[in-house]
């Protein structure tokens, strides 16, 4: 009889995590380049409920992964020269310490040395993996859809936009940054579609998240109800068995 | 339940967003005000489970290990130094910069500050000063008996004195430029200070390569777009409400568990 309770608890644990993920999506509704996530669940077959009678197998539920929705978020127009958005596939390459990380948050700026940097000061890299430095007196900065960076009408370099063979081995590092696992297989995007003067907003769909959240709460409540009824059943059987007079 | 804390970070972020928007709207009519924008980033992630990395590469959705994000944080509050509209005042001491550049001002504490607010006037001894009475650098003194003052596009200041048919040049205004204007530190009253992030100032004459030109009789309006700000305000308010809903829903879940008999 306890099995039903344990299965119920397993479901509640996954529901709590689903709630955490939904809360994170909603909290990041205004985070540029943010990719929404959803939980993946799977059956966890365990032992048999009652060996003697060849009874049913118990199946718990567990979360085994997170679905990351890599679809492009809505592009927001700003008209700022250093706001860049990638339409479709690809990530900007940035230098964080000694490592290369990736981001879709293209709200860049220029530091005191003229280098193109992210909002936390990490250098944005070109297609050769070198930082992009604008020479003094750069007034007119044009970035073509293919990623070529032109200063005062002369081509300076080309933005390094990368994609991956295996998007599944990407990990989020916080701060809008993404790290690639050893088997991710970064590939340079030959023909990216970059929009200057736009940034990519979060691809979280608030209505969807809100309905998911309601669903999570209600499911949690009904599982609770199930656990409660199960416990009632145990209580009643103990009372009834205990009252038998010998 | 991490979701309670996560939603709290979301509410804090939207609160800051509303604060920035209200500051922008409050300064809609401030001369040469530059609007700000709050930039948010996702907070760190916790790897709840790293197992089960599937190899599905097709499509837009790819499974990964269970990584639970812990909310949102403010990355930076960025100042957008886009040119504001020039509005005509016909006051000879109102100077607007059309293009890049900042006026350099001597602060009362001896330091130097930079401003784009060109609503200048004259001090008691004829010096060109800002609205607060701080001297514009390099100092320009308008002699007594001046009938009219002409500031041309390249910053040359000429005066016409009563009885003298020839205009006299009394000074040359300069502009300062920075690599990263967004890195300047705002100290209020439209003044900004040089920082390590902005880089050192480079001086130049209006109209030089990389410097804007001057317009006499105009002031630069704030670059706040009220419609865009109001839209952003509505979005921020709705996002705040949604985060509050997450807290309610999480609370309901906790209550269900604690009411179990």
Contacts between the chains, C-beta under 8 A, distances in Angstrom:
chain1	res1	chain2	res2	distance
A	12	B	257	7.4
A	15	B	253	7.5
A	16	B	1	6.2
A	16	B	3	7.7
A	16	B	253	7.2
A	17	B	48	6.7
A	17	B	66	7.1
A	17	B	68	6.5
A	19	B	1	7.0
A	19	B	3	4.5
A	19	B	246	7.9
A	19	B	249	7.1
A	19	B	250	6.0
A	19	B	253	6.6
A	20	B	1	7.5
A	20	B	2	4.5
A	20	B	3	4.8
A	20	B	6	6.3
A	20	B	68	5.1
A	21	B	68	6.1
A	21	B	69	7.5
A	22	B	3	7.3
A	22	B	246	7.1
A	23	B	2	7.3
A	23	B	3	3.6
A	23	B	4	7.9
A	23	B	6	4.0
A	23	B	7	5.0
A	23	B	10	7.4
A	23	B	71	7.7
A	23	B	243	8.0
A	23	B	246	4.7
A	23	B	250	7.1
A	24	B	6	5.3
A	24	B	42	7.5
A	24	B	68	6.8
A	24	B	69	3.8
A	24	B	70	7.1
A	24	B	71	6.3
A	26	B	7	7.0
A	26	B	10	6.0
A	26	B	239	7.7
A	26	B	242	5.2
A	26	B	243	5.8
A	26	B	245	8.0
A	26	B	246	5.5
A	27	B	6	5.2
A	27	B	7	6.3
A	27	B	9	5.5
A	27	B	10	3.1
A	27	B	13	7.0
A	27	B	69	8.0
A	27	B	71	4.7
A	27	B	72	4.5
A	27	B	243	6.2
A	27	B	246	7.8
A	28	B	10	7.5
A	28	B	40	7.2
A	28	B	42	5.3
A	28	B	69	7.2
A	28	B	71	7.7
A	28	B	72	5.0
A	29	B	10	7.4
A	29	B	239	4.9
A	29	B	242	6.9
A	30	B	13	6.9
A	30	B	14	7.2
A	30	B	17	6.6
A	30	B	40	5.3
A	30	B	72	7.8
A	30	B	235	7.3
A	30	B	236	7.4
A	30	B	239	5.9
A	31	B	40	4.5
A	31	B	41	6.0
A	31	B	42	5.6
A	31	B	72	5.8
A	32	B	39	6.9
A	32	B	40	7.4
A	34	B	42	5.9
A	37	B	67	7.6
A	37	B	69	7.3
A	39	B	66	7.3
A	40	B	63	5.6
A	42	B	52	7.8
A	63	B	48	7.6
A	63	B	49	6.8
A	63	B	66	5.3
A	64	B	49	6.8
A	64	B	51	6.5
A	64	B	52	3.9
A	64	B	66	7.2
A	65	B	49	7.9
A	65	B	52	5.0
A	65	B	53	7.4
A	65	B	54	6.7
A	65	B	63	4.0
A	65	B	64	5.8
A	65	B	65	6.1
A	65	B	66	6.2
A	66	B	63	7.1
A	66	B	64	5.3
A	66	B	65	7.0
A	66	B	66	5.5
A	66	B	67	5.6
A	66	B	68	7.9
A	67	B	61	5.1
A	67	B	62	7.4
A	67	B	63	5.9
A	68	B	61	6.9
A	68	B	62	6.0
A	68	B	63	8.0
A	68	B	64	5.9
A	69	B	60	6.5
A	69	B	61	5.6
A	70	B	60	5.1
A	70	B	61	7.1
A	70	B	62	6.8
A	71	B	60	4.9
A	78	B	80	7.7
A	79	B	82	7.1
A	80	B	80	6.4
A	80	B	82	7.1
A	105	B	41	7.1
A	107	B	39	5.8
A	107	B	78	7.2
A	109	B	78	6.9
A	109	B	180	6.4
A	109	B	182	5.4
A	109	B	183	7.9
A	110	B	179	6.0
A	110	B	180	5.0
A	111	B	179	7.3
A	111	B	180	5.6
A	111	B	183	7.4
A	111	B	197	6.8
A	111	B	199	7.7
A	112	B	178	8.0
A	112	B	179	5.5
A	112	B	180	5.6
A	112	B	183	6.5
A	112	B	196	6.4
A	112	B	197	5.9
A	112	B	198	6.2
A	112	B	199	3.2
A	112	B	200	7.8
A	113	B	179	7.1
A	113	B	199	7.1
A	114	B	179	5.2
A	114	B	199	8.0
A	119	B	39	5.3
A	119	B	41	7.5
A	119	B	75	4.4
A	119	B	76	4.3
A	119	B	78	6.9
A	120	B	41	7.8
A	120	B	75	6.4
A	120	B	76	7.5
A	136	B	179	7.5
A	136	B	202	7.6
A	137	B	209	6.1
A	137	B	210	4.9
A	139	B	100	7.2
A	139	B	209	7.5
A	139	B	210	5.5
A	165	B	57	6.9
A	166	B	55	7.0
A	166	B	57	5.8
A	167	B	57	6.7
A	167	B	62	4.5
A	168	B	53	5.7
A	168	B	54	6.1
A	168	B	55	6.7
A	168	B	56	6.6
A	168	B	57	7.0
A	168	B	62	4.4
A	168	B	63	6.0
A	168	B	64	5.5
A	169	B	53	6.4
A	169	B	64	7.6
A	170	B	64	7.0
A	171	B	45	7.4
A	171	B	47	7.9
A	171	B	64	7.2
A	171	B	65	7.9
A	171	B	67	6.4
A	172	B	42	6.6
A	172	B	45	5.0
A	172	B	67	6.0
A	172	B	69	6.7
A	173	B	44	7.7
A	173	B	45	7.1
A	174	B	41	7.1
A	174	B	42	5.6
A	174	B	43	5.5
A	174	B	44	3.9
A	174	B	45	5.9
A	174	B	69	7.6
A	175	B	41	4.6
A	175	B	42	7.0
A	175	B	73	7.8
A	175	B	75	6.8
A	176	B	41	4.6
A	176	B	42	6.2
A	176	B	75	7.2
A	206	B	238	7.4
A	206	B	239	7.5
A	206	B	242	5.7
A	209	B	242	7.5
A	210	B	242	6.4
A	210	B	245	6.6
A	213	B	245	7.0
A	213	B	246	6.3
A	213	B	249	5.1
A	214	B	249	7.0
A	216	B	249	7.2
A	216	B	253	7.6
A	217	B	249	4.7
A	217	B	252	5.3
A	217	B	253	5.6
A	220	B	253	4.7
A	220	B	256	6.0
A	221	B	252	7.5
A	221	B	253	7.6
A	221	B	256	4.9
A	224	B	256	4.5
A	224	B	257	6.4
A	224	B	259	7.8
A	224	B	260	6.0
A	227	B	260	6.3
A	228	B	260	5.6
A	228	B	261	6.2
A	231	B	260	7.5
A	231	B	261	6.6
A	232	B	261	7.7
